[in-house]
């Protein structure tokens, strides 16, 4: 039977945003009621940042999210964002003023008050060498490494500033040689495999082999979570296309990426990454500081509105809020603003469909079927596309062409339904694998007045329900 927790959707533009919204949970979302409000505002996915918080807090938050999703009758994607080798200053009293030309040093676990060496939270001494750049406080203070000896990193300060405890460090020239899963990450992965995560976001990816190693670990843990590759290092740019091909989803993590490269490069990289996502039929997420001012203010800047709109124009599957919802003063307002921008852009302009011939899957069976479905939907001015899908692949292929038609995906897998929640234009439903599911759910939606007499529906299905990769039938139906 159709999942009774899924209510029938409306297909109006304002209720069916093509680009999805991911919100981050944090101190500002500290109750079940707050999660409900976040979903009411329009969040389609929830991110838990494992750089912060305890296991106990995570368990409570996961319970809130799944309970809220069930009460709404919606599939919500749950994302575990690994910390990775995020290098930060350790704890020390107060703040430390540094001057241009000054020599300072760092060591894992150092006691600044006793030895004058600044502490760091991760031992990266074996991954850096003389002449490489080391940026402090998320790029505000620049230094150059002068020597590394016995676990101590010595640097020369290039510009004056103030250091604060636990602020970020960036190493744009350093190679971590595939060692990007820390002991903390491995522990968090085991926790995630036991606790219902739909996606794992891998931080500081440098090569496609990082994705392959994580996928093997997930398989060994019995997890069917998909992998989000966060593009935020200079090294990743040298293997960018291979990373996107290897991952399930790509995130443009613009904060560290801007520090690792140059800020003016990031908009070009964002567009390139989204385009490569289209080429490989892989969803993309644009993240970091999209509505940063709303952490303190109830209204965004005009530039931020334009930033969100640009991501939608270029065809991102999802846009993500971080501090705005995790610790900001106006989390629900931020989601509402983002949703309004998405709806207005798609209602006012529509997106140009992707040239199917540019996809690496253009000439395989699923690619050809997806192209045929969209061509039919366009020619017949269809109301919607309905796709039966076991693994989600058929729905993903159709969505990757950026059709302006709503896509209703039917799957027997709750996990797949939740994973599809952050994919462009898809509304997913859970139903058992039997024949004629597309027709049955279309009838159900007609009863709920989602479809009306005269609406044209294009459906994709299989003669063998429940078999992965078996989509082989396209039907045109006029609702009576």
C-alpha positions in Angstrom: 0.0 0.0 0.0 1.0 3.6 -0.4 2.7 4.9 2.7 -0.2 6.3 4.6 2.1 8.9 6.2 2.6 10.5 2.8 -0.1 13.1 2.1 -0.9 13.9 -1.5 1.2 16.9 -2.7 -0.1 19.9 -4.7 1.7 20.6 -7.9 1.5 24.4 -7.8 4.8 26.1 -8.2 4.8 27.6 -4.7 4.2 24.1 -3.1 6.6 22.2 -5.4 10.0 23.9 -5.4 12.4 22.4 -8.0 15.6 23.3 -6.0 15.5 21.8 -2.5 16.6 23.3 0.8 18.9 21.7 3.4 19.0 23.1 6.9 21.6 22.5 9.6 20.5 21.5 13.2 22.3 23.3 16.1 21.6 25.2 19.3 18.9 27.3 17.6 16.9 24.2 16.8 16.7 22.7 20.2 13.4 20.9 20.4 11.0 18.7 18.4 8.7 21.8 17.9 11.6 23.7 16.4 12.2 20.9 13.9 8.5 20.9 13.0 8.8 24.7 12.3 11.8 24.1 10.1 10.0 21.6 8.0 6.9 23.8 7.8 9.1 26.6 6.5 10.2 24.3 3.7 13.3 22.3 4.6 13.7 19.1 2.6 16.9 17.8 4.2 18.5 18.1 7.6 22.2 18.2 8.2 24.0 17.2 11.4 27.4 18.7 11.6 29.7 16.2 13.5 32.3 18.9 14.2 30.1 19.8 17.1 27.8 18.1 19.6 27.7 14.8 21.5 26.4 11.4 20.7 23.6 11.8 23.2 22.5 15.1 21.5 22.6 13.4 18.1 20.4 10.6 19.1 17.8 13.1 20.4 18.0 15.2 17.2 17.6 12.1 15.0 14.5 11.2 16.9 13.0 14.6 16.5 13.7 14.7 12.7 12.2 11.3 11.9 9.2 11.9 14.2 8.7 15.3 12.5 9.0 13.8 9.0 6.5 11.1 9.9 4.0 13.7 11.3 4.3 15.7 8.0 4.0 12.6 5.8 7.2 13.6 4.1 10.4 12.0 3.2 13.3 14.1 4.7 16.9 13.4 3.9 19.1 13.1 7.0 22.8 14.0 6.4 25.8 13.2 8.5 28.5 15.7 7.9 31.9 14.3 9.0 34.4 16.7 10.5 37.3 15.3 8.6 40.9 16.6 9.2 39.5 20.0 10.1 42.4 21.7 11.7 41.7 24.2 14.5 43.6 26.0 17.2 43.3 24.4 20.5 42.3 25.9 23.8 44.3 28.8 25.4 43.3 31.6 27.7 42.0 34.8 26.1 43.5 35.8 22.8 46.9 36.1 21.3 48.0 39.2 19.3 50.6 38.4 16.5 52.6 40.9 14.4 53.9 40.7 10.8 57.3 39.2 10.7 56.9 37.4 14.1 57.9 33.8 14.5 55.3 31.5 16.2 55.0 27.8 16.6 52.3 25.1 16.8 52.1 21.6 18.3 49.3 19.1 18.8 48.2 19.2 22.5 50.6 22.0 23.4 50.2 24.1 26.6 50.5 27.7 25.5 50.7 29.2 29.0 53.6 26.9 30.0 55.7 26.6 26.8 54.6 29.4 24.5 53.6 27.0 21.7 50.1 27.3 20.3 48.0 24.1 20.6 46.3 22.6 17.6 43.5 19.9 17.7 44.9 17.7 15.0 48.6 16.6 14.4 49.3 17.7 10.9 53.1 18.0 11.3 53.8 15.1 9.0 51.6 16.5 6.2 53.3 19.9 5.9 56.7 21.2 4.9 58.8 24.3 4.7 57.6 27.0 2.3 53.9 26.0 2.4 51.2 28.5 3.5 49.3 28.2 6.8 46.3 30.3 7.2 44.8 31.1 10.6 41.3 32.1 11.8 39.8 31.0 8.5 42.2 32.9 6.3 42.3 36.2 8.2 46.0 35.8 9.3 48.5 34.4 6.8 51.7 32.7 7.7 54.5 30.7 5.9 55.9 27.5 7.3 59.7 27.9 8.0 60.5 24.5 9.5 58.9 21.4 10.9 60.8 19.4 13.6 59.7 16.9 16.3 56.1 17.6 15.7 56.5 21.3 16.1 55.5 23.6 13.1 57.4 26.9 13.0 55.9 29.7 10.9 56.5 33.3 10.0 53.5 35.7 10.3 52.8 37.7 7.2 50.2 40.0 8.5 49.2 41.2 12.0 46.1 40.0 13.7 44.5 38.4 16.7 44.3 34.6 17.3 41.3 33.1 19.2 40.9 29.6 20.6 39.4 26.9 18.4 39.5 29.0 15.2 40.1 27.2 11.9 43.4 26.6 10.1 43.8 26.1 6.4 46.7 24.5 4.5 46.1 25.2 0.8 49.5 23.8 -0.3 49.5 20.6 1.8 48.8 17.1 0.7 47.1 14.8 3.3 47.9 11.8 1.0 44.5 10.1 1.4 44.6 10.3 5.2 41.4 12.4 5.5 39.3 10.0 7.7 40.3 10.7 11.3 39.8 8.5 14.3 36.8 10.7 15.2 35.4 10.2 11.7 35.6 6.4 11.9 33.8 6.4 15.3 31.2 8.8 13.8 30.7 6.6 10.8 30.0 3.6 13.0 27.4 5.7 14.9 25.9 6.9 11.6 25.6 3.3 10.2 23.5 2.4 13.3 21.3 5.5 13.2 19.5 5.9 10.0 21.5 8.4 8.0 20.7 8.8 4.3 23.9 10.6 3.3 27.4 10.9 4.6 29.2 14.2 3.6 33.0 13.7 3.4 34.9 16.8 4.3 38.2 17.9 2.7 38.1 15.4 -0.2 41.3 15.5 -2.2 40.8 12.7 -4.8 38.4 10.1 -6.1 40.2 7.5 -4.0 39.0 9.2 -0.9 35.4 8.5 -2.0 36.2 4.9 -2.8 37.8 4.3 0.6 34.8 5.8 2.3 32.4 3.7 0.2 34.2 0.5 1.2 34.0 1.5 4.9 30.3 2.1 4.6 29.8 -1.3 2.9 31.7 -3.0 5.7 29.5 -1.2 8.2 26.4 -2.4 6.4 25.4 1.2 5.5 23.5 2.1 2.4 24.1 5.8 2.9 25.1 7.8 -0.2 28.2 9.9 -0.3 28.4 13.6 -0.6 31.8 14.8 -1.7 32.5 18.3 -0.2 34.7 20.3 -2.6 36.7 22.6 -0.3 40.4 21.9 -1.0 42.8 23.1 -3.7 43.9 19.5 -4.2 40.4 18.4 -5.1 40.4 20.7 -8.1 43.1 18.6 -9.7 40.9 15.5 -9.6 37.5 17.3 -9.8 35.8 15.4 -12.6 36.9 12.0 -11.2 35.6 13.0 -7.7 32.2 13.9 -9.1 32.0 10.7 -11.1 32.9 8.6 -8.0 30.6 10.4 -5.5 26.8 10.2 -5.3 26.4 14.0 -4.7 28.8 16.9 -4.8 28.7 19.9 -2.4 30.3 23.3 -3.3 31.6 24.0 0.2 32.4 27.6 -0.4 33.8 28.7 3.0 37.1 26.7 3.1 37.2 26.6 -0.7 37.5 30.4 -0.8 40.4 30.2 1.6 42.1 27.3 -0.1 41.9 29.0 -3.5 40.9 32.6 -4.0 37.4 34.1 -3.4 37.0 35.3 -7.0 37.6 31.8 -8.3 34.7 30.2 -6.3 31.8 31.5 -8.5 33.4 30.0 -11.5 34.1 26.7 -9.7 30.5 26.6 -8.5 29.2 26.8 -12.0 31.7 24.2 -13.2 30.8 21.8 -10.5 27.1 22.1 -11.2 27.7 21.5 -14.9 29.8 18.4 -14.2 27.0 17.2 -11.9 24.6 17.5 -14.9 27.2 15.6 -17.1 27.4 12.7 -14.7 23.7 12.8 -13.6 24.8 13.5 -10.0 23.0 16.0 -7.7 24.8 19.1 -6.5 24.5 21.2 -3.4 25.6 24.8 -3.0 26.6 25.7 0.6 28.1 28.2 3.0 27.1 31.8 3.8 24.1 31.9 1.4 22.1 34.0 3.8 24.9 34.7 6.3 23.5 38.1 7.5 20.3 36.3 8.7 22.3 34.8 11.5 21.8 38.2 13.1 19.1 40.0 11.1 15.6 39.0 10.1 16.1 40.2 6.5 18.8 39.1 4.0 21.0 41.4 1.9 20.1 41.9 -1.8 23.4 40.3 -2.7 22.4 37.2 -0.7 19.1 37.0 -2.5 21.0 37.2 -5.8 23.4 34.4 -4.6 20.5 32.0 -3.9 18.8 32.9 -7.2 22.0 32.3 -9.1 22.4 28.8 -7.7 18.8 28.1 -8.8 19.4 29.5 -12.3 22.5 27.3 -12.8 20.4 24.2 -11.8 21.7 23.2 -8.4 19.7 20.4 -6.8 19.8 21.9 -3.4 21.0 25.0 -1.5 22.1 24.7 2.1 21.9 26.8 5.3 24.6 26.3 8.0 25.0 28.9 10.8 21.8 30.6 9.7 19.7 27.7 11.1 22.2 26.0 13.4 23.0 29.0 15.6 21.3 32.0 14.0 18.6 34.1 15.5 16.1 33.6 12.6 16.3 30.0 11.4 12.8 29.6 10.2 12.9 33.0 8.5 16.0 32.0 6.6 14.4 28.8 5.2 11.3 30.8 4.3 13.3 33.4 2.4 15.2 30.7 0.6 12.0 29.0 -0.4 10.5 32.3 -1.7 13.5 33.0 -3.9 13.4 29.5 -5.3 9.7 29.6 -6.1 9.9 33.1 -7.7 12.9 32.1 -9.9 11.2 29.0 -11.2 7.9 30.7 -11.7 9.3 33.7 -13.4 11.9 32.1 -15.7 12.0 28.3 -15.7 15.3 26.6 -16.2 16.7 25.7 -19.6 16.7 21.9 -20.0 20.1 20.2 -20.0 21.3 18.9 -23.4 21.0 15.2 -22.9 23.7 14.4 -25.4 26.3 16.0 -23.0 25.5 13.4 -20.3 27.9 10.4 -20.0 24.8 8.3 -19.8 23.1 9.8 -22.9 23.3 6.6 -24.9 22.6 3.9 -22.4 19.1 2.5 -21.8 18.2 4.7 -18.8 19.6 7.8 -20.5 17.6 7.2 -23.6 14.4 6.5 -21.7 14.8 9.7 -19.6 15.3 11.8 -22.7 12.2 10.2 -24.4 10.1 10.9 -21.3 11.0 14.5 -21.2 10.5 15.0 -24.9 7.0 13.5 -24.6 6.2 15.6 -21.6 7.2 18.7 -23.5 5.4 17.9 -26.7 2.2 17.0 -24.9 2.4 19.7 -22.3 2.2 17.1 -19.6 1.2 18.1 -16.0 3.8 15.8 -14.4 6.1 12.8 -14.8 5.6 9.7 -12.7 8.5 7.3 -12.3 8.6 3.9 -10.7 12.1 3.4 -9.3 13.7 0.7 -7.1 17.1 2.3 -6.6 16.2 5.9 -7.5 18.3 5.8 -10.6 15.4 6.3 -13.1 14.2 9.4 -11.1 17.7 10.7 -10.9 18.3 10.4 -14.6 15.0 12.3 -15.4 15.8 15.0 -12.8 19.3 15.5 -14.1 17.9 16.7 -17.5 16.3 19.6 -15.5 12.8 19.3 -16.9 10.4 21.9 -15.7 7.8 19.2 -15.0 7.2 18.0 -11.4 8.6 14.4 -11.0 6.7 12.0 -8.8 9.0 9.1 -7.8 7.5 5.8 -6.5 9.7 3.4 -4.6 9.4 0.5 -2.2 12.5 1.7 -0.3 12.1 4.2 2.5 15.8 4.9 2.3 15.6 5.7 -1.5 12.6 7.9 -0.9 14.5 9.9 1.8 17.6 10.2 -0.4 15.5 11.5 -3.3 14.1 14.3 -1.0 17.0 16.6 -1.9 17.0 15.9 -5.6 15.8 18.5 -8.1 12.0 18.5 -8.7 11.3 15.1 -7.1 8.5 14.3 -4.7 8.9 10.7 -3.5 6.3 8.2 -2.3 6.7 4.8 -0.7 4.7 1.9 -2.2 5.1 -1.9 -2.4 6.6 -3.4 -5.6 3.6 -4.5 -7.7 2.4 -4.0 -11.2 0.7 -0.8 -12.4 2.0 1.3 -9.5 2.3 4.5 -11.6 -1.3 4.2 -12.6 -2.4 3.4 -9.0 -0.6 6.4 -7.5 -1.9 8.6 -10.3 -5.5 7.5 -9.5 -4.8 8.2 -5.8 -3.5 11.7 -6.6 -6.6 12.3 -8.8 -8.8 11.3 -5.8 -7.0 13.9 -3.7 -7.5 16.6 -6.4 -3.8 16.9 -7.2 -4.6 15.9 -10.8 -7.8 16.9 -12.6 -9.7 15.8 -15.6 -7.7 16.4 -18.8 -4.3 16.4 -17.2 -1.7 14.5 -19.1 0.7 12.3 -17.1 3.9 10.6 -18.6 4.9 7.5 -16.6 8.0 5.3 -16.6 7.7 1.8 -15.2 9.0 -1.8 -15.5 7.5 -5.1 -16.4 9.5 -6.5 -13.5 8.6 -4.3 -10.4 11.4 -4.2 -7.8 14.2 -5.0 -10.1 17.0 -2.4 -10.3 17.6 -1.0 -13.8 14.6 -2.7 -15.3 12.6 0.5 -16.4 11.4 -0.4 -19.9 8.0 1.1 -20.4 6.7 4.6 -21.1 3.0 5.4 -21.0 0.9 8.5 -21.8 -2.2 8.9 -19.7 -5.0 11.4 -19.9 -6.8 11.8 -16.6 -10.5 11.2 -16.9 
